[in-house]
């Protein structure tokens, strides 16, 4: 029946004086143009219908997944499927007397079908990715990495399918040959494979999330993670520059993730004052009496001084020399002052570790280190709290007859002379 219909147009053309050969070509050209035109109109009609339906569904549905499908043009690509099937079914009718051309056009149609399938798959995955990013539990997950891995394999399969269609060879032979070429493929996709392994390990071990603040000295990164892809991780530094880090570097090198600090109830303060060793001494009774005026340690000095005096009296210690028996030292009292000051500071989290400790002597002096946690973790506020504490302590040091070490300058050397 198909052959009769096709031959009808050829017979009609030959009956009006057109040569047999030219009639067949004109018939071919006319049917091809007609089929393409019908396919175009059908594609446009289906797209209009799908757009109306998807818009109505998007307005009524509670989820926004369908909105992402429309944004990523999934319905538009799906609208191409039926027109392509129409063209495929019409090819034997159009190229009835041109089997060679039918084979070429069939291969082109199949290749376009493979590319359309890949495009629909890519759009669907992008829609899924966009939707998952709106969910709180997936917002900081490297979904992009997994989608990119899937699309790499999809494109490999698609390219092999295209080669099989063009060459007329079975696709399974191409997949068999893929094993022989695996070494070359591994070399080409080395970074992607390493990135895939790194992405899986990062996700499973929860080493990194989008939005985390990381410090990666090797790559000069110090800021928030913007994006985690298969091959790279993008970090926006605090000076607004962008640093790109290979994904596999996250498991091969060391980096610092500040998420634990951000999720904790406080941010650590760990800084020391270096006291000159030659300013350290035992306190005389007069000096003890003078320090009693410092209110926040008044009770401590009073209780401690009474205990020391009782001990020295009971053990008959000769206090003609200060070294005999027990004594208060200016650095010890200062250490207690710093501890009490921090305990009364409104910006310090009292539920976390709070410690003022003396570190090992250095060539510069004796470090008195503060180890505490600020309640406010915001960077600017955190720095203000530290500055406020050390402003006070630096000004308080001379009241204990102590000196803070600093490198000698020409002015200080001249002053000493």
C-alpha positions in Angstrom: 0.0 0.0 0.0 2.9 2.4 0.9 4.6 1.6 -2.3 1.4 2.2 -4.3 0.9 5.6 -2.7 4.5 6.6 -3.3 4.4 5.4 -6.9 1.2 7.3 -7.5 3.0 10.6 -7.2 5.7 9.4 -9.5 3.2 8.2 -12.1 1.4 11.5 -12.0 4.6 13.5 -12.6 5.6 11.2 -15.5 2.1 11.6 -17.0 2.6 15.3 -17.3 5.8 15.0 -19.1 8.4 14.8 -16.4 11.2 12.2 -16.8 11.1 9.1 -14.6 14.4 9.9 -12.9 13.5 13.5 -12.2 10.0 12.5 -11.1 11.4 10.2 -8.4 13.7 12.9 -7.1 10.9 15.5 -7.0 8.8 13.0 -5.2 11.5 12.4 -2.7 12.1 16.1 -2.2 8.4 16.9 -1.8 7.7 14.1 0.6 10.8 15.0 2.7 9.8 18.6 2.9 6.2 17.7 3.8 7.4 15.3 6.5 9.8 17.8 8.0 7.0 20.5 8.0 4.5 18.1 9.6 7.1 17.1 12.2 7.8 20.8 13.0 4.1 21.7 13.4 3.5 18.6 15.5 6.5 19.5 17.7 5.2 23.0 18.1 1.7 21.7 18.9 2.9 19.2 21.5 5.2 21.8 23.1 2.2 24.3 23.4 0.1 21.6 25.0 2.9 20.4 27.4 3.6 24.0 28.4 0.0 24.7 29.3 -0.2 21.4 31.3 3.1 21.9 33.1 2.3 25.5 34.0 -1.0 24.4 35.5 0.6 21.6 37.4 3.3 23.9 38.7 0.8 26.3 40.0 -1.3 23.7 41.8 1.5 21.4 43.1 3.0 22.0 46.5 6.5 21.0 45.4 8.7 23.2 43.3 10.3 20.3 41.4 8.1 20.8 38.4 9.2 24.4 38.3 12.8 23.3 37.9 11.7 20.8 35.2 10.3 23.8 33.2 13.3 26.0 33.9 15.6 23.3 32.6 13.5 22.8 29.5 12.6 19.2 30.1 9.1 19.4 28.6 10.6 21.2 25.6 13.0 18.3 24.9 10.3 15.7 25.5 8.1 17.4 22.9 10.7 16.4 20.3 10.2 12.7 20.8 6.9 12.1 18.9 8.0 14.3 15.9 11.2 12.3 15.7 9.2 9.0 15.8 7.0 10.4 13.0 10.1 11.1 10.8 11.5 7.7 11.6 8.3 5.9 10.6 8.1 8.0 7.4 11.6 7.3 6.2 10.8 4.0 4.4 7.9 5.7 2.6 10.0 8.8 1.6 13.1 6.9 0.5 11.2 3.9 -1.1 13.3 4.0 -4.3 16.5 5.3 -2.6 17.6 2.7 -0.1 21.2 4.2 0.0 19.9 7.6 1.1 17.4 6.0 3.5 20.3 4.3 5.3 22.2 7.6 5.6 19.1 9.6 6.8 18.2 6.7 9.2 21.6 6.9 10.8 21.4 10.7 11.1 18.0 10.3 12.8 19.3 7.7 15.2 22.3 9.9 16.1 19.9 12.8 16.8 17.8 10.5 18.9 20.8 9.5 21.0 21.8 13.2 21.5 18.2 14.0 22.4 18.2 11.2 25.0 21.4 12.6 26.5 20.0 16.1 26.6 16.8 14.9 28.3 18.8 13.0 30.8 21.1 16.0 31.5 18.1 18.3 32.0 16.4 15.9 34.3 19.5 15.5 36.4 20.0 19.3 36.5 16.4 19.6 37.7 16.9 17.0 40.4 20.1 18.8 41.5 18.4 22.2 41.7 15.5 20.7 43.6 17.8 18.9 46.1 19.6 22.1 46.8 16.4 23.6 48.1 16.1 20.8 50.7 18.0 21.5 54.0 19.5 18.1 54.3 20.9 18.1 50.8 21.9 21.8 50.6 25.5 21.1 51.7 26.0 17.8 49.8 28.2 17.5 46.7 25.3 16.4 44.4 27.0 18.0 41.4 29.9 15.5 41.6 27.6 12.5 41.4 25.6 14.0 38.5 28.8 14.8 36.6 30.0 11.2 37.1 26.7 9.8 35.8 26.8 12.2 32.8 30.4 11.2 32.0 29.4 7.6 31.7 26.2 8.6 29.8 28.2 10.5 27.3 30.7 7.7 26.9 27.9 5.3 26.2 26.3 7.8 23.9 29.5 8.4 21.9 30.0 4.7 21.6 26.4 4.3 20.4 26.9 7.0 17.8 30.1 5.3 16.5 28.2 2.0 16.3 25.4 3.6 14.4 27.6 5.5 11.9 29.9 2.5 11.3 27.1 0.0 11.2 28.8 -2.2 13.8 27.1 -3.8 16.8 27.4 -1.6 19.9 28.6 -4.6 22.0 31.7 -4.7 19.9 32.5 -1.2 20.9 32.0 -2.0 24.6 34.3 -5.0 24.1 37.0 -2.8 22.5 36.5 -0.4 25.5 38.3 -2.9 27.7 41.4 -2.8 25.5 41.3 1.0 25.6 40.7 1.2 29.3 44.3 2.4 30.0 43.9 5.3 27.7 40.5 6.2 29.1 41.9 6.0 32.7 44.7 8.4 31.6 42.2 10.8 30.0 39.8 10.8 32.9 42.4 10.5 35.6 41.3 13.7 37.4 37.6 12.9 37.1 38.2 9.4 38.6 40.3 10.8 41.4 37.7 13.5 41.9 34.9 10.8 42.0 36.8 8.8 44.7 37.5 12.0 46.7 33.9 13.1 46.4 32.6 9.8 47.7 35.1 9.8 50.6 34.4 13.5 51.4 30.6 12.8 51.5 30.8 9.5 53.4 33.2 10.9 56.0 31.4 14.3 56.1 34.7 16.0 55.7 33.4 19.0 53.7 30.1 20.6 53.0 29.0 23.5 50.9 29.1 26.6 53.1 31.9 25.3 55.3 34.7 27.7 56.2 38.0 26.0 55.3 41.7 27.0 55.4 43.9 25.3 52.8 47.4 26.9 53.1 48.9 24.9 50.1 46.4 26.6 47.7 46.1 29.9 49.6 42.4 29.2 50.3 40.7 30.8 53.4 37.0 31.2 53.0 33.7 29.5 52.4 33.1 26.6 50.1 30.9 27.7 47.2 30.7 24.6 45.1 31.9 21.0 45.1 32.3 19.5 41.7 33.8 16.3 40.3 37.2 17.9 39.5 37.3 21.0 41.6 36.2 22.7 44.8 35.5 26.5 44.6 36.3 28.5 47.7 35.4 32.2 48.0 38.1 33.8 50.2 37.3 36.5 52.6 38.8 39.1 50.2 36.2 38.0 47.7 38.7 36.2 45.5 38.0 32.7 44.3 40.4 29.8 44.8 39.9 26.5 42.9 41.2 23.4 44.6 41.4 19.9 42.9 38.8 17.7 44.6 41.3 14.8 45.2 43.6 17.3 47.1 41.0 17.1 49.9 42.0 13.6 50.7 45.7 13.7 49.7 46.6 16.9 51.5 45.7 18.5 54.9 43.2 21.3 55.3 41.4 22.9 58.2 37.6 22.9 58.4 36.2 25.4 60.8 32.7 23.8 60.9 33.3 22.3 64.4 34.0 25.8 65.7 31.0 27.3 64.0 28.7 24.6 65.5 30.2 24.8 68.9 29.0 27.2 71.6 32.2 29.2 71.6 35.3 30.1 69.6 38.7 29.5 71.1 41.0 32.3 72.3 44.6 31.1 72.6 47.1 33.9 73.0 49.9 34.7 75.4 51.6 37.7 77.1 55.4 37.3 77.4 56.7 38.6 80.7 60.3 39.6 81.2 62.0 37.2 83.6 63.9 39.8 85.5 60.7 41.5 86.5 59.5 38.5 88.4 59.9 38.6 92.2 58.5 37.7 95.6 56.1 40.2 97.0 56.9 42.1 100.1 54.2 42.8 102.8 54.0 46.3 101.6 53.4 45.2 98.0 50.9 42.6 99.1 49.0 45.4 101.0 49.1 47.6 97.9 47.6 44.8 95.7 44.8 44.3 98.2 43.3 47.4 96.6 42.6 45.4 93.4 39.1 44.4 94.1 38.5 41.3 92.0 41.4 39.5 93.7 41.2 41.2 97.1 39.6 38.1 98.7 42.1 35.8 97.1 45.1 37.8 98.3 43.7 38.0 101.8 43.0 34.3 102.1 46.2 33.3 100.5 48.3 35.7 102.5 46.8 34.4 105.8 47.5 30.8 104.8 51.1 31.6 103.9 51.7 33.6 107.1 50.2 30.7 109.2 52.4 28.2 107.5 55.6 30.2 107.9 54.8 30.9 111.6 54.0 27.2 112.3 57.1 26.0 110.6 59.3 28.7 112.1 60.5 30.1 108.7 63.0 32.9 108.8 61.5 35.7 106.7 64.6 37.8 106.9 65.2 36.4 103.5 62.1 36.3 101.3 63.1 33.0 99.8 62.5 31.2 103.1 59.1 29.6 103.5 56.2 30.4 101.3 55.6 33.7 99.4 53.3 35.3 97.0 54.9 36.2 93.7 53.9 39.1 91.4 53.5 36.7 88.4 51.4 34.3 90.4 49.1 37.0 91.6 48.9 38.4 88.1 48.0 35.0 86.7 45.2 34.7 89.3 44.0 38.2 88.3 43.8 37.3 84.6 41.8 34.2 85.5 39.4 36.0 87.7 39.1 38.8 85.1 38.1 36.3 82.4 35.7 34.6 84.8 33.9 37.9 85.2 34.1 38.9 81.5 30.6 38.9 79.8 31.9 37.7 76.4 33.6 34.6 77.7 31.7 31.3 77.7 32.0 30.0 81.3 30.7 26.5 80.4 33.8 25.8 78.2 37.4 25.4 79.1 38.9 28.5 80.8 42.5 28.4 81.8 45.4 30.8 82.4 48.7 28.9 82.3 52.4 29.5 82.4 54.3 28.0 79.5 57.9 26.9 79.4 60.4 29.8 79.6 61.7 31.2 76.3 64.7 33.4 75.4 62.2 36.3 75.3 60.6 35.6 78.7 57.8 33.6 80.4 54.6 33.2 78.4 51.4 33.6 80.3 48.8 32.0 78.0 45.1 32.6 78.0 43.0 29.5 76.9 39.3 30.3 76.8 36.3 30.5 74.4 34.4 33.6 73.4 30.6 33.3 73.3 30.4 35.3 70.1 31.9 33.4 67.1 31.5 36.1 64.5 34.9 37.0 63.2 34.7 40.8 63.7 33.2 40.4 67.2 35.7 37.7 68.1 38.6 39.9 67.2 37.1 42.8 69.1 36.7 40.6 72.2 40.4 39.5 72.1 41.6 43.1 71.6 39.4 44.3 74.5 40.8 41.6 76.8 44.5 42.2 75.9 44.1 45.9 75.9 43.1 45.6 79.6 45.8 43.1 80.5 48.6 45.0 78.9 47.6 48.1 80.8 47.3 46.0 84.0 50.7 44.4 83.9 52.6 47.4 85.5 50.3 47.3 88.5 52.0 44.0 89.4 55.5 45.4 88.9 55.9 43.2 85.8 57.1 44.1 82.3 56.1 42.8 78.9 58.9 41.7 76.7 59.5 43.6 73.4 62.6 43.7 71.2 65.0 46.5 72.1 64.8 49.6 69.9 67.3 52.4 69.4 65.2 54.7 71.5 64.9 52.2 74.5 68.7 51.5 74.4 69.5 55.2 74.5 67.0 55.7 77.3 68.6 52.9 79.4 72.0 54.6 78.9 
